[in-house]
Amino acid sequence: MKCRVCGGKNLEAFLDLGDQPHGDSFLTLTDLAQREPHYPLRACFCRNCTTVQIDYTVPKETMFEEYPYVSGTTRSLRKHFEESTARLIEKLRLKRGDFVVDIGSNDGTWLECWKGMGIKTLGIDGAKNLAKIANAKGLETWPLFFNTAVAEKIIAEKGHVALVTAAGVFFHLEELHSVTEGIAQIIGDTGVLCVQAIYLGTMLRIGAFDQIYHEHLTYWTLHSIEKLLAQYGLEVFSVEPFPIHGGTIEYLIAKKGTQNIESSVVAVRRDEKRRKLHQIETYRSFAKRVWEMKKKLLPILRRFKKEGRVVHALGAPIKGATLLNSFGIGSDLVIAAAEVNPLKIGKFIPGARIPIVDEKKALPPDAYLVLAWNFLPELLQKMEGYIAGGGAFIVPVPQSTIIDKKNYKKFLRR
């Protein structure tokens, strides 16, 4: 395989999670009759440009054309988009009537924020079901995968843009170079690109190996994304961290030489070098920690089962499929997964084959395995009564922790 960023062949696999199904291809009862498709899931490090990536590509049409993740179902994410909108309008001096394009716009949750501020918007999302939801809300969304051809269509029909936003998208891109080139075209000489992406540095720090799955083709540091952008005359001029999704960094990007480089960029470059994020040894060490996490989590689940206590998963996010399948956790240890997303309820988690039930209708278990650990503060607030009444959370990341009525207030305050 060639590196997705630089095209080099000097790649080293440092974490092999085995063959796994696509984690968002939820199964129906009929599907259980046969083995679902499995694909290699290996994380690799490019010794040339330092980009971390997986070495197998499941076609984007398989993963995204009918997509079960809906942004608007999470209160924390809606709040994050509202705050991001207000902050970017002020920082970039956007005004009413300016044009913003959101790539990977999902159900239009971020588009709604821009539109509410008088900004002209266009969403681009290859998931036809989500584009239909957004269009039904009056948020113009093209059901397409963004690339240079789509960029040319936008310029021809609507002109250049003041801002392109890409939240939780830049690690999904099968057509990475075509997308980056297309963005460089539509922002012209004065527009800005805002990329919000899970930060590899944080993944390493907290051991979030479950962020590795087939939809995430690349895992970005500032250094590696700069290697990509430089090929298209773009550069990062501002960097800002956010807690959403367990650790996200926002990169503000423009044509080279058009913006002053902020001190935040210099600081992150220095920190990445200090933490040796450009060295393969750092990633080998991370892989060892993953298997230590397995050794700590499985005994907890087995103890609960031995004691006759029922465990459900809380949520059925795609990261949960990675954790369950990597550690060999199935319905013998986790009886069901409780969900609020109607697109998932009534189906089964691929690989692990754990049934997904309606959180509002299912009887509460003795404990929940919190697969959506990145929303732990929101979940603790939402289910404070459950824990105070004797329930428990088993939180697998960053380390296996049991939260119950004896200690939950400590976590609630975080």
N, C-alpha and C positions, 0 to 999 in steps of 0.2 A: 504493500500500500504506500501511496505517496502522502506526505503531509498535506492536510487540508488548507494550510495557510501558505507555506513556502514551496510546496512541491517536492521537498527533499525526501529521501528514502531512509534517513538515519533515525528510525523510530524504535523505541524500546517499550514493550508491554510490561507494565509494573503491577497491574491488578487484573486478574482473570476471575470474573464472576460466573463463568460457565455459560452454557447456552441457556437463554431465557426467552420467554415469549415477549412480544411487545406489551408493556405493562398497562396500556390504556385500551387494549383490544379485549374488552370484557366479554365473558362467555355467557351464552344462554344455556338453558337445560339441554337443548338439542346438541350444542357444541361439546358437551361433556362426553359424548359417545366416542370421540376421537381426540388424539393428541393435537393440541394447537401448534402452529408453527413456532419453532424456537430459532433464535439467532445468537451468534457469539456476542458476548458483552465483555470486552476487554478495554481497559484504559491504557493509553500509550503516551509517551513523552517524546517530543521531537528534539533531538539534540542540536538541531540547527537553529530553530527559531523559538524553542522552549514551549510551544503550544501543546497542551494536553488535550487529547481527543480519543474517541473510540475508533476502532479500526474496521468496523462493519457498518454499512448504511442500509437500514430498512427504508424502502422508497417512501418519500414524503406523502404520496397519495395513499399508501397503506395506513400511515400514522395520523394524518391530519384532515383528510377530506370529510370525515364524520368524527368530530372531536367531542369527548365527553366532559372536558374541563370547562367550566363556566366561571369567568372572573367575578361576576356580580353576586355569586353565592357567599362570598367571604367579606364580612364587614371590615376586617383589617385592610384588605386590598382596596376596597372602595375608598376608605379613608386615606390610604396612601396616595391613590390617584388624585383625590381632591387636593391634598396638600402639595403634591408635585405640580399640579396645574397652576396653583397660585404662586408657587415659588418660581417656576420657569417663566411665567408671564412677567414677573418683576425682574428677574435676573436678565432675561433676554429682551426686555422692553417690548414685549408683544402687545399689539393693540387690536381692538375690535376690527374684524374684517380680514385679519391675517389668516393665512392658510396653513393648516396643520394636517399632515398625513400620518396615520397610525398604522404601522406594519404589524401584522399579527394582532388585529384589533379585537378578536374574540367576540363577545356579545355586545361590544360597544361601551363598556363601562368607562373607559378613559375618554372616549369620544364624547360621552354625555357631559363630562366635566368641561371639556373645551367648548362645546356648543353652548353650555350654560353661561360662558363668559363672553359670548359674542364672536367666537372664533369660527371661521369656516373650516369644515372637517371633511376628511375622506378616510374611510377604513379600508384596509386591504387584508383579507384573510382567506386562506385556502380551504378552511372548513366551511363547507356549504351550509351545514345546519346552523352554525353560529352566525354566518353572514345573514341568513334568513331572519334570525332573531333580531339582529341589529337593524336591518332594513325595516322590519316591522315596527321598530321604535322611532322610525324617521331619521335614522343615522345612516347616511349613504355609505354602503360597504360593498366593495367589489369582491366576489368569491374567487379570488385568484391568488396564486403564489407570486409574491413580488420578485421581479428580476428586471433586467435592463429593458425588456420589451414592455413591461408594465410601466416602468419609469417613463419611457417615450410616450406611451399612451396618456399618462397623467399630464406631461408637459404639453402635449398637443391639445388636450381637451380643457385643461384647467390652469396651465402655467406652472411656474416654479413655486416652491414652498418656502415658508419662513422657518418651519420646523418639521422634522421627521422624528417621530417617536417609535421606539422599538423596545417594549418592556417584556422581559421574559421570552425573547425571540431570538436573540443573536447567537445562541448556542444551538438553535434548531436547524440552521440553514444548510440544506443540502447543496443549494446553488450559492455558496458563500461569496464567491468572487463576482458573480453576476449581480447579486443583491447589493454588494458594496459599491460596485461600479454604478449601478442604477441610482443609488442614494447620492453619490457624488454628482450625478447629472441633475437630479431634481432639486438639490439645495442650491445649485448655482454658486455664485461667489459670495453670497451674503447669508444663506440659510445655515441652519444648525441641525445636527443629528444628535438626538438624546438616546443613548443605549443604557437600559437598566438590565443588568445581568447578575445572576448568582456569581459571587466572587470566589475564585478558586482558593485564594488565600484563606478565606473563612472556612471553606469546606475542609481544608487541611487542618486548620486549627481545632475545629470541633469534631472532626472525624465523620463528616456528612457524606459517606460513600454512597448513600442511597440517592443522592442527587445524580448519580451516574446511571443513565438509562438510555434506551435507543433513540429517544427524541433529542437528547442532549449530545450532539455530535462533537462540540468543542467546549472547553472549560477555560475561561479567560482570566488572565492576569493583565495588568496594565501593559506590561512589556510585550506580551504576545499579541494583544489586540492592536498595539502600535505597529507591530510588524505587518499586520494585515492592512491597516489603514494607509500606511506609507506608500503602498503599491498603487494607491488611487489618489495621491495628492492630498490626503486628509490627515489631521492630527488631533489628538486629545488636548483640550485647553483647560478642562476642569474635571475634577474627580470628587465625588462625595459618597460616603457610605450610608446605607440605610439598613435597618434590622429586618425588613420584609423578606420573606422566603428563607429565613435563617441566615441572612447575610448577603446583601446585594450592594453592588457599586453602580453608581450612575456616572457614565462617561459623557461629557459634552464635547462634540466633535465638529470641526469646521474645516474649510479649505486651508491648507497650510499657509501660515503667514497672515491670516485675516483676523486672528484673535490673539490677545495677550495670554501667554501661558501662566496659569495661576500657580501659586506656591504649593497647592494641594497635589499637583501632578508631580512636582519635584520630590515632595515628601513621600508619596507612594512608591515612586521609583526607588528611592533610597531604602524604604522599608522592605520592598521585595528583594532587593539585593542582600540586605541584612538577614532576612529569613531564608535565603538560599532557594527561592522559588524557581531559579533558573538552573538548578542542579538535580540530576536524576536521583541522587541519594535521598533527597527530601521525599520523593514519591515512593521509593521503596520502603521507607520507614512508615509512611502513611498506610501502605498495603498491610504491613504487619499489624498495625493497630486495628484494622478492620476485622481480622480474624480473632483478635483478642476480644472485640466487642461481641462476637458470636459466642465465645466461651462464657461470657458473663450473662447474656440475655437468655440463652436456652435453659440453663438451670432454673431461672426464675419462672419461666412458663411451665416447665415440667413440675416444679414444686406446687404451683397453683393447681395443676391438673391432678396431682397425687392427693392433694387436700380436698379435692372435689369442688374447687372453686372455678366458676365459668369465666372465661376470658373472651371478650370480643375485641376486634380492632375498632378504633375510633377513626372513621374516615377510610376511604379507599383510594388515596392518591397514588399516582404512578410511582412515586418514590417508595411507597409501601410495597409495591410489587417487587421492586429490586431487593428490599430488605428481606421480605418473606422468602423469595426464591433463592437468594444468595445463602441464607441461613437454613434452608430446608424446613421452614415453618408452614404447616398446612392446617387443615380443619381439625386435626386431632388435638392441637394445642390452642388454636384460636377458632372458636366455634362459628363466628360470623363477623361481618364488618358492618358497623352502623354508619349510614350515610344520610345526608340531606339532599344530595343531588339526584333528581328524578331520572337523569340519564343513566345512572349507575344502579339504582335500586332494582332488585329482582334478578340481577346478573351475578356472575362469579368472577373473583379476581383470577386472572390468567396464571397458569402455573400452579399457584397455591390452591386454587379452586375453592376458595372460601366464599360462601354465599354472602351477598350484600343485602342488608335489610334496611328498612326505613327506621331511622333513629328515633323518630317521634312515636312509632307504634311498637317497637320491640321492647320487651322487658329488659330493664337495666341488668347487666351482668355484675359479677363480683368485682371485676376489674376490666379496664380498657387498655389495650396496647395502643399507644398514641402514635399512629403512623404519620399523621400530619403534625409532627412535633414542632414545625416552624411556626404554627399558630397556637402554641401552648398557652401564652397569656390570655388570648381570646377564649380558648377552650376552658381554661380554669375559671374564668369569670362566668362563662355560660353554664358550667356544670358544678358550681361551687356547692349547691345544695346536695348533689349526688355524692360528692366526696365527704362533705360534712356528715352525711347520713350513713357513712360506712363504706362507700365505694372507693376505688383506687385507680390511679393512672400508673401504667408501666411505660416509662419514657425511654426509648432505646438510644437516642442521640441527644447530647454528645456522649453520655455514658448511661448504662442501664440504671434507672432510678425509679423507685416506687414512691409515688406521692399519695398520701392518704390523709385522714383527718388529723393525724399527729403533726404533720409537717407542711400541709398545703399552704398555710398562710405565708410561710417563708417564700414559696415559689410565686404566690399571688402578688407579692409586693415587688417582684423583679420587673 
